[in-house]
Amino acid sequence: MNLADFRKEYSGRGLHRSEIHDDPIAQFSAWFAQAVELEVHEPNAMTLATVDETGMPSQRTVLLKRFDARGFTFYTNYHSRKGRELAANAKASLLFPWLILERQIIVQGTVEKTTAEESEEYFLARPRESQIGAWVSEQSKVIPDRDFLTARLAEFGEKFSDGPVPLPPHWGGYRVIPETIEFWQGGPARLHDRFLYRRESGGWNIERLSP
């Protein structure tokens, strides 16, 4: 197999400064709406990159659950690998790889936990099975086998059989507060269009980057 054979030529769709919003959140919202309209598979799936205390990076796919002027929010187990890494270094990068649209969005910024009220509001909106799953999984810990999870599922299913499932103390949201947001549009001859929004003095500076 020759990996060079997978080379793909991008379309001439292009992206011009006059076509993008001055506010990157508005631009993200416009592109996200197009991704939904064109039925991109799981358009809210994003790669989250974090770094541990030694500087070793790690990545995983998580789901965006909210975005607004404050930032981009996802939910997880605070004791997971990503939770431990964010506790040591509260900076992260997000990547939305909408490859079928020949688009990528890269977000870099600092990370804060959502309020307990925000976390509980989202948790209570989840399916009951997912709520119980948040208690069952000690995310990122080594376990002996699948039966271990099955037993814990039965245990917590019985524990919460008579009422609502409460928010676990180790589970909640993180918000990535963007410092930069890059919008990438594939172009022919590898002359891609890239616009970088950089937060400056309460506003946003927009720069075109070389592909």
Helices and strands as residue ranges (DSSP letters): G 3-6, G 17-19, H 24-37, E 45-51, E 57-63, E 66-68, E 71-77, H 81-88, E 91-98, G 99-101, E 103-113, H 116-125, H 128-136, H 146-159, E 171-185, G 188-190, E 193-200, E 203-209
